[in-house]
Amino acid sequence: MTISITVIRGDGDLQGEDIVDPMLSDTPAAIARGTQEINANTPIEPVTLETTYRAGLRVGQSVRVEDTVRGVDWVGVIVGLSHVFSGPTLYTKLEVERPV
C-alpha cells in the first residue's frame, strides 16, 4: 500500500524529499511522520516574551502571538516557561520557537 500526502507550508515553494517507510501503514501515521519531518527541517527563531501572569501554559504548547509592532501574527511552540515577580506584579516569561 502506498500513501501519498501533499503538504504545503509557508509559500509552498519548497518541496522536501519523499518519505519511504514500510512501517507507515495508515494515513494518521503518515501525517504524523510528515509533520515531524517538516518540523525537524524548518528553520526556527528563538523569541523571548514577557506578559502578565498566564496560568495554564505548558512547555510544548502552541501559542499564537499578535505582533503589533511588525503588524503580523505568528504561531510558535513554548520551549521554556517561568514566572517572575517584579515588585508587586507577577509576570510570565516565555521562551518560544517560531518558524522563519
C-alpha positions in Angstrom: 0.0 0.0 0.0 1.3 3.4 -0.9 0.2 6.6 0.9 0.7 9.9 -0.8 0.2 13.1 1.1 0.9 16.6 -0.2 1.8 19.2 2.4 2.1 22.9 1.8 3.6 25.3 4.4 4.5 28.9 4.1 4.6 30.0 0.4 4.6 26.3 -0.7 7.6 26.8 -2.9 9.9 24.3 -1.3 9.5 20.6 -1.8 11.1 18.1 0.6 12.3 14.6 0.0 9.8 11.8 -0.3 9.4 9.7 2.8 9.6 6.0 2.1 9.0 3.8 5.2 7.3 0.4 5.1 6.2 0.9 8.7 3.8 3.7 7.7 0.7 1.6 7.3 -2.1 4.1 7.6 -2.8 7.8 6.9 -2.6 9.1 10.5 0.8 7.6 10.9 2.0 9.1 7.6 0.7 12.5 8.6 2.4 12.4 12.0 5.7 11.3 10.3 5.4 14.1 7.7 4.7 16.7 10.4 7.7 15.5 12.3 10.0 15.7 9.2 8.7 19.2 8.4 9.2 20.5 11.9 12.7 19.0 12.1 13.7 20.7 8.9 12.1 24.1 9.4 14.5 26.9 10.5 13.4 28.4 13.8 13.9 31.7 15.6 14.0 31.7 19.4 11.9 34.5 20.9 11.6 35.6 24.5 8.3 37.1 25.5 7.1 38.5 28.8 3.5 39.1 29.6 1.3 39.4 32.6 0.8 36.2 34.6 -0.8 33.4 32.5 -1.9 30.3 34.2 -2.3 27.0 32.4 0.6 27.4 29.9 2.9 24.5 29.4 6.1 23.6 27.5 5.2 22.0 24.1 2.1 24.1 23.8 1.5 26.1 20.6 0.8 29.8 21.1 -0.4 32.5 18.7 1.3 35.8 19.1 -0.1 39.1 17.8 2.9 41.2 17.0 1.5 44.7 16.9 5.0 46.2 16.2 5.5 44.3 13.0 1.8 44.0 12.2 1.8 40.2 11.8 0.5 37.3 13.8 2.6 34.1 14.2 2.4 30.7 15.9 5.3 29.3 17.9 5.9 26.5 20.4 6.7 27.1 24.1 10.1 25.6 24.9 10.7 27.4 28.2 8.4 28.9 30.8 9.0 30.8 34.1 7.1 33.1 36.4 8.8 36.2 37.7 7.9 38.6 40.4 8.7 42.3 39.7 7.6 44.4 42.6 4.0 43.5 43.4 3.3 42.1 39.9 3.7 38.5 38.7 4.8 38.0 35.1 5.1 35.0 32.8 8.3 34.7 30.8 8.1 32.5 27.7 10.8 31.1 25.5 9.2 30.4 22.2 10.5 28.9 19.0 8.9 30.3 15.8 9.3 29.1 12.3 11.0 31.6 9.9 
